Amino acid sequence: MEITFESADPSALAAFWSEFAGDEIELTFVWSDAPKIEKNRVHVDLASTSPEHQADIVARALKLGAEHADVGQSASEAGVPWVVLRDPQGNEFCVLEPRPEYPGVIAAVVVDSPDPQASAAATGHPVVRSGDGFASVRPEPGPWLEFVRTDDPEPITNRVRVRYADPAQLAAP
């Protein structure tokens, strides 16, 4: 799986994410002068192994230039156990509380979708879990690819994009 970030300063953003991403997915940083004007349609969820580890990840991110972000979670989901941040270029990401289904450094790549079940099925990977407003696949190796329902209009810009391999492509000689 590859995540591409558009950035006014790709080197600086790459330095930030190198502190957190591990080697589970490929991160690509490309230059763009397009301003960040809306919530990203794709974001990364970082995993943690304990409440202390979660707090450490958040503290390190803040020290490296991240900021807390309110994307509606504090008003609509009071007391959520994850922390929403923005990287130094304004891209949202979450630091999750410990969850056993997320053993890697990157827990999931999350994609907003008007139809999560259809989006997950379109990847060609088996839908491993789904529920009211979400559907998840688990491309191996790598983090979960999770689709969450949104009624947001199509984004004006896609500053963060995900590219994944279709299972049929992986099996091809």
C-alpha positions in Angstrom: 0.0 0.0 0.0 1.3 3.5 -0.9 0.2 6.8 0.6 1.0 9.9 -1.3 1.0 13.3 0.5 1.0 16.6 -1.4 3.0 19.2 0.4 4.5 22.6 0.0 7.6 21.2 1.7 7.9 17.5 0.9 11.2 17.0 2.6 10.0 18.4 5.9 6.8 16.4 5.8 8.8 13.2 5.0 11.1 13.9 8.0 8.0 14.2 10.3 6.4 11.0 9.0 9.7 9.1 9.2 9.3 9.3 13.0 6.1 7.4 12.9 5.4 5.4 9.8 7.7 2.4 10.2 8.1 0.2 7.0 4.5 -1.2 6.8 3.5 1.1 3.9 5.3 3.2 1.4 5.0 6.9 1.9 5.5 9.3 -1.0 5.8 13.1 -0.7 5.2 15.3 -3.7 5.3 19.0 -4.1 2.1 21.0 -4.5 1.2 24.6 -4.0 -2.5 23.7 -3.6 -3.7 25.1 -0.2 -5.3 22.8 2.4 -8.9 23.9 2.5 -10.8 21.0 3.9 -10.6 17.8 5.9 -8.6 15.1 4.0 -10.6 12.2 2.5 -7.8 9.8 3.5 -5.9 9.7 6.8 -3.6 7.4 8.7 -4.4 5.9 12.2 -1.3 5.2 14.3 -1.5 2.2 16.7 -0.4 2.3 20.3 0.3 -0.6 22.8 -0.7 1.1 26.0 -2.1 4.4 27.3 1.4 5.6 28.1 2.6 4.7 24.5 -0.4 6.6 23.1 0.5 9.6 25.2 4.2 9.3 24.1 3.2 9.2 20.4 1.1 12.3 20.8 3.8 14.1 22.7 6.4 13.3 20.1 4.1 14.4 17.3 3.4 17.7 19.0 7.1 18.3 19.6 7.7 17.7 15.9 5.2 20.3 14.9 1.8 18.5 14.9 -1.3 20.3 16.4 -4.5 19.0 18.0 -7.4 18.9 15.5 -11.1 19.1 16.0 -12.9 17.4 13.1 -16.1 17.1 15.1 -15.1 14.3 17.4 -15.2 16.4 20.6 -18.8 17.6 20.0 -20.3 14.5 18.4 -18.3 11.8 20.1 -17.6 13.1 23.6 -14.9 11.1 25.3 -13.5 9.3 22.3 -10.4 7.3 23.2 -8.3 8.4 20.2 -6.5 11.7 19.6 -6.9 13.6 16.4 -3.9 15.6 15.2 -2.7 17.5 12.2 0.8 17.0 10.9 2.9 20.2 10.2 1.3 20.5 6.7 -2.2 20.3 8.1 -3.0 16.6 7.3 -5.2 14.9 9.8 -4.2 11.7 11.5 -5.3 9.8 14.6 -3.4 8.1 17.4 -5.5 5.2 18.6 -5.9 3.8 22.0 -4.5 0.2 22.3 -6.5 -2.2 20.2 -5.5 -5.9 19.7 -6.5 -6.0 16.1 -3.9 -3.4 15.2 -0.5 -5.0 15.9 1.6 -2.8 13.6 2.9 0.8 13.8 0.2 2.0 11.4 -3.2 0.6 12.5 -5.2 1.6 9.4 -5.5 3.8 6.4 -8.9 5.3 6.7 -10.9 6.5 3.6 -14.1 8.6 3.7 -16.8 7.0 1.4 -20.4 7.5 0.7 -20.8 3.7 0.5 -18.1 1.9 2.6 -19.3 -1.6 1.8 -19.1 -1.0 -2.0 -15.7 0.8 -1.6 -14.3 -2.1 0.4 -15.6 -4.7 -2.0 -14.1 -2.7 -4.9 -10.6 -3.3 -3.6 -10.8 -7.0 -4.5 -9.8 -8.0 -1.0 -12.3 -9.9 1.2 -14.3 -7.6 3.5 -13.2 -8.7 6.9 -15.5 -6.7 9.1 -18.3 -4.2 8.5 -21.0 -2.5 10.4 -23.2 0.6 10.5 -21.2 3.1 8.5 -17.9 1.2 8.0 -16.2 -1.7 6.1 -12.7 -2.9 6.4 -10.3 -5.1 4.4 -6.9 -6.4 5.5 -4.4 -6.4 2.5 -1.5 -8.5 3.6 1.1 -7.4 4.4 0.2 -4.0 5.9 -2.3 -2.1 7.9 -6.1 -2.3 7.6 -7.8 -0.4 4.9 -11.0 1.0 6.4 -13.8 2.9 4.7 -16.1 5.1 6.8 -19.3 6.6 5.8 -19.4 10.3 5.1 -22.0 12.5 3.6 -19.4 15.1 2.8 -19.4 16.4 -0.7 -16.6 15.2 -3.0 -13.4 17.0 -1.9 -12.1 19.9 -3.9 -8.6 18.6 -3.6 -7.2 15.2 -2.6 -3.9 16.1 -0.8 -3.5 12.6 0.6 -4.2 9.6 -1.7 -3.9 5.8 -1.2 -2.9 3.2 -3.8 -3.2 -0.5 -3.0 -2.6 -3.6 -4.9 -5.4 -5.7 -6.2 -5.0 -9.3 -4.9 -5.2 -10.6 -8.5 -2.2 -8.3 -9.4 -0.3 -9.8 -6.4 -0.8 -13.3 -7.6 0.2 -12.6 -11.2 3.6 -13.9 -12.3 
